[in-house]
Amino acid sequence: MSLSGVPNVRGAVGWTLAQHGAFFASAWLVSWWAGAGRFGEWSQALALATVLAALITLRMEYAGQLDARAPRAASLFAAARRLALGLGLGVAALGIGAALAGAVPWWVGAGALAVAPLALVQVRAAAHAREGRVAAAAVVRALPAICMVPLQAVACAFQETDAIAWSLPVAAWVSLCVMPAPRHGAPRLRRLLRARWPFLRTEWLGLALNTAANHGQVLAVGLVAGDAAAGVIALGMRVAMLPTSLVGLAWADGLRAQVVAGGARDQAQAVVTAALRRMAGVSLPMHLAGALAAWWLLPWLFPAQGRELAAVVLLLLPLGAVRMVASPVAFLPAWRGWLGWSLLGQCLLFTAAFGAALAGARWGAEGVATAYAAAAICVYMGYIVCALRAVRADT
């Protein structure tokens, strides 16, 4: 990345650190106050909301982020907001109705109620990222997590353990309300869907697989091994992937903006090659330091999960080191139009995540972490190779 983008990336890293710090504060508070089981319920509600929020926009916001023409990008963002609100409210009605009927746990209803605002936050962040405002995108993404901590502290003070899961939708709606309202267009949704359908179809399916791999795995572990194990996997993944989340997402936003703006193959190749070298140089020392800190600090910070959490993090950190390099360049096959290769990578990650959850659960959270890290490392190495070929290819 160019030097001109460094301050913006640093701001994004700072806000992303605040977002993850808020998650860890919530994890510590809920685990200490209500135990590993309640934390597992909250983790599953968050995973459910995250998966559905990512899917209901049909990837319109991602299409807008990659579109070089500003008017059409604005129409795509407006269409994404329309889908997020309409489908999100429908999901909320279904989730709360099922919870009232006793068909699902109440954390499912809480997660469903958070889908619409989290999807709208996602669209807002994508619009900022397209303009190269990666710090503003990080602020938008961080607000729901930051708002959640004081709500959980209030619930703790009043000894209302049932309110833990409901802090998620309340924080999501509050954070959305305090953001400046975007300019609303009147997109022709059907025309946009027809025009962009090949891209949206492939990218939506890829996102569904990727999001299920990253967050649906928590739900699968909870189903097979219980709420406490789901909480350990959710927290372990967050800790192990923290360097990627802090740096990789900001770099990905900035790299997409530079590649889309540059356009020329030689310029894009130089930008991507420099970014890969820089990310590889940062990733290894960050994850080595994380391994040392995790073994000594995590059992003390999270006694409810103890050494099991520390072991899971150590098993996942090698995956985090590779993923930090691969994630920011994962968009390149889709940018080049290689939608089939992009989809194949997502299928492989989905298979790795759910295969690990089902096959490794008999050995507990450590078994899931071992199986997932071994399989996913191979997939992310393939992502790097494919991205380099994409950026070097003739249009």
Secondary structure, 3 states (H helix, E strand, C coil): CCHHHHHHHHHHHHHHHHHHHHHHHHHHHHHHHHCHHHHHHHHHHHHHHHHHHHHCCCCHHHHHHHCCCHHHHHHHHHHHHHHHHHHHHHHHHHHHHHHHCCCCCHHHHHHHHCHHHHHHHHHHHHHHHHCCCHHHHHHHHHHHHHHHHHHHHHHHHCCCHHHCCCHHHHHHHHHHHHCCCCCCCCCCHHHHHHHHHHHHHHHHHHHHHHHHHHHHHHHHHHHHHCHHHHHHHHHHHHHHCHHHHHHHHHHHHHHHHHHHHHCCHHHHHHHHHHHHHHHHHHHHHHHHHHHHHHHHHHHHHCCCCHHHHHHHHHHHHHHHHHHHHHHHHCCHHHHHCCHHHHHHHHHHHHHHHHHHHHHHHHHHHHHHHHHHHHHHHHHHHHHHHHHHHHHHCCC
